[in-house]
Amino acid sequence: MNPFKNMNLPNKLTCLRMLMIVPFVICMLAGRAVGIWMVLSLVLFVGASLTDLLDGKIARARHLITDFGKFMDPLADKLLVCSAMICLVDLKRLPAWVCIIIIAREFIISGFRLIASDNGIVIAANYWGKCKTVSQMVMVILLIANLKLPVFTVLGQISIYVACALTVISLVTYIAGNKNVLSEQK
């Protein structure tokens, strides 16, 4: 039995992104993300990130937006980025406090989405959430590449602070824009 048989293409791409996390983490940690392992890690991460871009474009263009996609697409992004950040903390390329802030935001928003779901509301990604995801993916790419040139070191550090700022901004906008979800709780 093929569980993907009745899925549309955007949802298949979302599932593919989640499946790519396992080989990505293996490459990151088994090879300590140096040499060929770093190249493989980058290829897998960039490839998985591109599926995020593609699934959204295809879903909107072909009117294939589903509740599954609204829920699983952001979850796949979270799994990919959080897995990468945890690996980067282990490799001493990302401060743990950054990882904690970003993962805490993801748990808060996931809980918020569950509350909304209980009320029959699906909260899709908004502009700030999408900017947050892109900034985190850029940060991860720069930190995986770990190019020792001063300009890349500075870009990597800037990307960390931009990702943190957009993470907090997106959290505030999600809650402010959907505060009715909290008021509907009994």
Residue pairs with C-beta under 8 A, 6 or more apart in sequence:
4 12
4 15
7 15
7 68
8 59
8 62
8 64
8 66
8 69
9 55
9 58
9 62
9 64
10 54
10 55
10 56
10 58
10 59
10 62
10 64
10 65
10 66
10 69
10 73
11 55
11 64
11 66
11 68
11 69
11 72
13 51
13 54
13 55
13 58
14 51
14 55
14 69
14 72
14 73
14 76
15 72
15 76
16 48
16 51
17 48
17 51
17 52
17 55
17 76
17 77
17 80
18 72
18 75
18 76
18 79
18 80
20 44
20 47
20 48
20 51
20 80
21 48
21 79
21 80
21 83
23 44
24 41
24 44
24 45
24 48
24 80
24 83
24 84
25 83
25 87
27 33
27 37
27 40
27 41
27 44
28 37
28 41
28 84
28 87
28 88
28 91
28 144
29 87
29 90
30 37
31 37
31 38
31 40
31 41
32 91
33 41
33 87
33 91
33 93
33 144
33 146
34 146
38 144
38 145
38 146
41 144
42 141
42 144
42 145
45 80
45 84
45 137
45 140
45 141
45 144
46 141
48 80
49 80
49 137
49 141
52 73
52 76
52 77
52 80
52 133
52 137
55 69
55 73
56 73
58 64
59 65
59 66
59 69
67 122
70 122
70 123
70 124
70 125
71 113
71 117
71 122
73 125
74 109
74 113
74 125
74 129
74 133
75 110
77 133
78 106
78 110
81 102
81 133
81 136
81 137
81 140
82 99
82 102
82 103
82 106
84 140
84 144
85 94
85 98
85 99
85 102
85 103
85 136
85 140
86 99
88 94
88 99
88 140
88 143
88 144
89 95
89 96
89 99
93 143
93 144
93 146
94 143
94 160
95 160
98 160
98 163
98 164
101 164
101 167
101 168
102 136
102 163
102 164
102 167
105 167
105 168
105 170
105 171
108 171
109 129
109 171
109 174
112 123
112 174
112 175
112 178
112 181
113 122
113 123
115 181
115 182
115 185
116 122
116 123
116 178
116 181
119 181
119 184
121 178
121 181
123 174
123 178
123 181
125 133
126 170
126 173
126 174
126 177
128 166
128 169
128 170
128 173
128 174
129 170
129 173
129 174
131 166
131 170
132 163
132 166
132 167
132 169
132 170
135 159
135 162
135 163
135 166
136 163
136 166
136 167
138 159
138 163
139 156
139 159
139 160
139 162
139 163
142 152
142 155
142 156
142 159
143 156
143 159
143 160
145 152
147 153
175 182
